[in-house]
Amino acid sequence: MNDMLNSSWAGISALLIFLIAYTFVIFEEKTHLRKSKPVVVGGCLMWMLVGIFEAGHGTPHSHHYVKELIAEIGELFFFLLAAMTYINTLDERNVFKALRSWLLNKGLGFRQLFWATGGITFCLSPMADNLTSALLMATVTVAVGEGNKKFIVLSFINIVVAANAGGAWSPFGDITTLMVWTSGKIQTNEFIYLVIPSTVNWLVTALIMHPFVPNEKPSGSNEIVHMKPGAKVVIALGISTIATAVSFHQFLGLPPFMGMMLGMGALMVFGHYLKRQSQQGYLTSTVEGRAQETKGHFDIFRKIEGVEFDTLLFFFGVLTAVGCLQYIGYLAIASEVVYGQMGPTLSNVLIGVFSAIVDNIPVMYAVLKMDPSMGLDQWLLIILTAGTGGSLLSIGSAAGVAVMGVAREHYTFMSHLKWVPAIALGYFFSIAAWYFVTMPMR
């Protein structure tokens, strides 16, 4: 059926719709059309064409596939929902403002802050996953950036590169590393081989960008900000939530989003306590005072309302559209052409570049489905390239897409694109580092 689809009017039309939708994403800065809108419309239209084609040929096979696809999308959706809710709550409790105050009181300039936020992201990503780490540090960057566009753009790119590079050397650092790890291709202790290549990937790019970071200091260095009551508990709950998500997968064989949602439930319960406490603080003996009590109290559902749904719906649209391309057979054709005509090293390097255009999750999924005959060194390479290759474009990784939603007035597809040469140098230097690290395996 796939052979009929990929050469049919439906398959070709679906591919064109995908290209048109991505064109709108690329030029979001010019059209001012939120990136989620074209991909949601495009993804659903693509499946509609597939449904029409199959109905006309009396062979409706897509229903079961779409149900599996929605399950995968749902896992990512709820994972992100929980992570973003925690970030919004931490922001409301003044955690990021307090961190900003602490950094500024250290007398750090924009260049030092550039390295501090990137370094924290790189170290946090293997434990908290690249997406959560990027979201967290991007929020801090906006807080310390004081609207300085050049600093924010360069720091955001640095954070995305650091998050993807750090996530590549941990089975929990990225969804693609989880996929390869659970497939049994690489054992937990073998990810350590990627520490040096991943570090090189981030450092080379950061060093190139460093001279272009404004050599200035943000104002307000004497500012002192205190966290609101309950902030430390929320931080502890956040750390526990990440640990729970990892444990659910590693020890119980359950999807990580279940652990994230358990943590979000705990946050909701604690939010009820904060709400009761804040209500008591707003109560007065006058009628006018009681009328004001609902305006300042903590409400966890307001934090959920503040989640960046443009980002969440973008993920839905992208995975729906790419899932359709996979169902039609285009991803399999691309993988077969690459691995069939080139050696594994060149193939894996090119797939990393390709993952910057098409999300690395379905690309890695397609590679695992093909199951090419490769040794440990090549499986390590595909993890490195698929993870860090996504940094080449702002839409090439979950971290990049999420960060685009933090300060869309500053960080866009085009602002990221200008620094592709620097990111590409880091990408190829990391491959060189991989080559030397894995020499004993060959």
Secondary structure as GFF3:
##gff-version 3
##sequence-region A 1 442
A	DSSP	alpha_helix	2	6	.	.	.	ID=ss1
A	DSSP	alpha_helix	9	26	.	.	.	ID=ss2
A	DSSP	alpha_helix	28	31	.	.	.	ID=ss3
A	DSSP	alpha_helix	36	57	.	.	.	ID=ss4
A	DSSP	alpha_helix	62	92	.	.	.	ID=ss5
A	DSSP	alpha_helix	95	105	.	.	.	ID=ss6
A	DSSP	alpha_helix	110	128	.	.	.	ID=ss7
A	DSSP	alpha_helix	130	145	.	.	.	ID=ss8
A	DSSP	alpha_helix	149	168	.	.	.	ID=ss9
A	DSSP	alpha_helix	175	182	.	.	.	ID=ss10
A	DSSP	three_ten_helix	188	194	.	.	.	ID=ss11
A	DSSP	alpha_helix	195	209	.	.	.	ID=ss12
A	DSSP	three_ten_helix	210	212	.	.	.	ID=ss13
A	DSSP	alpha_helix	231	252	.	.	.	ID=ss14
A	DSSP	alpha_helix	256	282	.	.	.	ID=ss15
A	DSSP	alpha_helix	287	291	.	.	.	ID=ss16
A	DSSP	alpha_helix	293	296	.	.	.	ID=ss17
A	DSSP	alpha_helix	300	305	.	.	.	ID=ss18
A	DSSP	alpha_helix	309	328	.	.	.	ID=ss19
A	DSSP	alpha_helix	330	341	.	.	.	ID=ss20
A	DSSP	alpha_helix	344	354	.	.	.	ID=ss21
A	DSSP	alpha_helix	360	370	.	.	.	ID=ss22
A	DSSP	alpha_helix	376	389	.	.	.	ID=ss23
A	DSSP	three_ten_helix	390	392	.	.	.	ID=ss24
A	DSSP	alpha_helix	398	404	.	.	.	ID=ss25
A	DSSP	alpha_helix	413	417	.	.	.	ID=ss26
A	DSSP	alpha_helix	420	437	.	.	.	ID=ss27
A	DSSP	three_ten_helix	439	441	.	.	.	ID=ss28
###
